[in-house]
Amino acid sequence: MPDAADNDDANNSKDERGFDKSENNKIRLYKYIQNSPGSHLRKIVKDVGLAMGDTQYHLDILEKSGQIKSRRFGLYRRYYPVAIHDATSEIILAFLRQETSRDILVYLIEHPNSTQGDIANFKHFSAPTINWHMSKLIEAGIAKSAREWKVVRYSIKEEILRSLASNLKAYHPSVWNNLASRLAELFLELSVSSGTANKLEQNEDPEYTKEEDEK
């Protein structure tokens, strides 16, 4: 006759639908990594709601079976889908998982050649804090700096912009949609301003005639 404790263990391993909890947890973690690449262990534990030990156990199984992969950046090991092949995307996604770094990157897309003061005013952080974040982005090869006299200006590297935009669009769609909307509005404003300026130049040109306009 089976021991009662064995029955309890068996029951505890099933969810309310009778499915294996361990397998379900592994699937939940796999889907989370697919949707949130670049996350580290503590973030995964918080978002998925599993115990630290259970999360580590299932992540190890997923990685050993080749379903996910991981890479250490600084203090944290970050997890990725195996479909992400290039190291540049891995680095970008790691920074996009950090709110401050993500905000700075989006700001620099809209405002290239910004100064430390510009970014500090945007984030309402101290200059040393912004300097620390920018040094990390520069060290990772995502951003660059250029000195103009006593002023240092920051931008995203041109070769990184396309990858940054595609990863924002794929894994941070709400951020991307807001950014795209603002960029579209800015482009429209610039187009209107440019058209108005051209019209004014034509009207002020003594050699410009209505016949030329009709041509």
C-alpha positions in Angstrom: 0.0 0.0 0.0 1.6 3.4 -1.0 2.7 5.7 1.8 0.4 8.7 2.4 3.4 11.1 2.1 4.1 9.7 -1.4 0.6 10.5 -2.4 0.9 14.0 -1.0 4.1 14.6 -3.0 2.5 13.3 -6.1 -0.5 15.6 -5.7 1.7 18.6 -4.9 3.6 18.0 -8.2 0.3 18.6 -10.1 -1.6 21.8 -10.8 -5.4 22.1 -10.6 -5.7 20.8 -14.1 -3.6 17.7 -13.3 -0.6 18.9 -15.3 2.9 18.5 -14.0 3.9 21.7 -12.1 7.6 21.3 -12.8 7.1 21.1 -16.5 4.7 24.0 -16.4 7.2 26.2 -14.5 9.9 25.3 -17.1 7.6 26.3 -19.9 6.7 29.6 -18.1 10.4 30.4 -17.8 11.1 29.5 -21.4 8.4 31.8 -22.6 9.6 34.6 -20.3 13.1 34.4 -21.7 11.7 34.5 -25.3 9.7 37.6 -24.5 12.2 39.3 -22.2 15.7 38.5 -23.3 18.6 40.0 -21.3 16.9 39.6 -18.0 18.9 38.5 -15.0 18.0 35.9 -12.3 16.5 38.2 -9.7 14.4 40.0 -12.3 13.1 36.7 -13.6 12.3 35.5 -10.1 10.3 38.7 -9.4 8.4 38.7 -12.6 7.6 35.0 -12.9 6.9 34.5 -9.2 8.9 31.3 -8.6 11.3 30.6 -5.7 15.0 31.4 -6.4 16.1 27.8 -6.2 13.3 26.5 -8.5 14.1 29.2 -11.0 17.8 28.4 -11.1 17.0 24.7 -11.4 14.8 25.1 -14.4 17.0 27.7 -16.1 19.9 25.3 -15.8 17.9 22.5 -17.4 16.7 24.8 -20.2 20.3 26.0 -20.9 21.8 22.5 -20.7 19.2 21.3 -23.2 20.0 24.1 -25.6 16.7 25.9 -25.3 18.1 29.1 -23.9 21.6 30.6 -23.4 23.2 32.9 -20.9 26.0 35.4 -20.7 27.5 37.3 -17.8 27.6 41.1 -18.0 29.2 42.8 -15.0 27.6 41.5 -11.8 24.8 39.6 -13.5 24.3 36.6 -15.7 21.6 37.4 -18.3 19.5 34.9 -20.2 18.6 34.9 -23.9 16.7 32.9 -26.5 19.1 30.8 -28.7 17.7 32.6 -31.7 19.6 35.8 -30.8 23.0 35.1 -32.4 25.0 38.3 -32.4 26.8 39.6 -29.3 25.8 43.2 -30.2 22.1 42.4 -29.7 22.9 40.6 -26.4 24.7 43.7 -25.1 22.0 46.0 -26.3 19.2 43.9 -24.8 21.0 43.8 -21.4 21.1 47.6 -21.3 17.4 47.8 -22.5 16.4 45.7 -19.4 17.7 48.5 -17.2 15.2 51.4 -17.0 17.8 54.2 -16.7 20.0 53.0 -19.5 16.9 52.4 -21.7 15.6 55.9 -21.1 19.0 57.4 -21.9 19.3 55.4 -25.1 15.9 56.4 -26.3 16.7 60.0 -25.4 19.9 59.9 -27.4 18.0 58.5 -30.4 15.9 61.7 -30.3 18.6 64.0 -29.2 22.0 63.0 -30.5 25.1 65.1 -29.4 23.5 65.7 -26.0 25.6 67.0 -23.1 25.8 65.4 -19.7 23.8 68.3 -18.4 21.1 67.6 -21.0 20.7 64.0 -20.0 20.9 64.9 -16.3 18.0 67.4 -16.7 16.0 64.8 -18.6 16.4 62.1 -16.0 16.6 64.4 -13.0 19.8 62.7 -11.9 23.1 64.1 -10.7 25.9 64.6 -13.2 28.1 61.9 -11.6 25.2 59.4 -11.9 24.8 60.2 -15.6 28.5 60.1 -16.1 28.6 56.6 -14.6 25.8 55.3 -16.9 27.4 56.9 -20.0 30.8 55.4 -19.2 29.1 51.9 -19.1 27.4 52.5 -22.4 30.7 53.8 -24.0 32.7 50.9 -22.5 30.1 48.4 -24.0 30.6 50.0 -27.5 27.0 51.4 -27.7 27.6 55.1 -27.2 30.4 57.5 -28.0 31.6 60.9 -26.7 33.1 63.9 -28.4 34.7 66.8 -26.7 34.0 70.4 -27.8 36.2 72.7 -25.8 35.0 72.0 -22.2 31.8 70.3 -23.2 31.4 66.6 -23.8 28.6 65.5 -26.1 27.2 62.0 -26.3 25.6 60.0 -29.1 24.8 56.4 -30.1 27.2 54.9 -32.5 25.9 55.0 -36.0 26.6 51.2 -36.5 24.5 50.4 -33.4 21.4 52.4 -34.3 19.8 49.9 -36.6 20.2 47.0 -34.1 19.0 49.2 -31.2 15.9 50.2 -33.1 15.1 46.6 -34.2 15.5 45.3 -30.6 13.4 48.1 -29.2 10.7 47.3 -31.8 10.8 43.6 -31.1 11.1 43.5 -27.3 9.9 46.9 -26.0 7.0 47.7 -28.4 5.3 50.3 -26.2 8.6 52.2 -25.9 9.2 51.9 -29.6 5.7 53.0 -30.6 6.0 56.1 -28.4 9.4 56.9 -29.8 8.2 56.3 -33.4 5.2 58.6 -32.8 7.4 61.4 -31.5 9.9 61.0 -34.3 7.1 61.1 -36.9 5.8 64.3 -35.3 9.2 65.8 -35.3 9.8 64.8 -39.0 6.4 66.4 -39.9 7.3 69.6 -38.0 10.7 69.8 -39.8 9.0 69.1 -43.2 6.5 71.9 -42.6 9.1 74.3 -41.4 11.4 73.4 -44.4 8.5 73.9 -46.8 7.5 77.2 -45.3 11.1 78.4 -45.5 11.5 77.4 -49.1 8.2 79.2 -50.0 9.5 82.4 -48.3 12.8 82.2 -50.1 10.9 81.8 -53.4 8.7 84.8 -52.7 11.6 86.9 -51.7 13.6 86.0 -54.9 13.2 88.9 -57.3 13.8 86.6 -60.3 11.1 84.1 -59.1 7.9 84.4 -61.1 4.5 82.8 -61.0 5.2 81.2 -64.4 8.3 79.4 -63.0 6.2 78.1 -60.1 3.6 76.7 -62.6 6.3 74.9 -64.5 
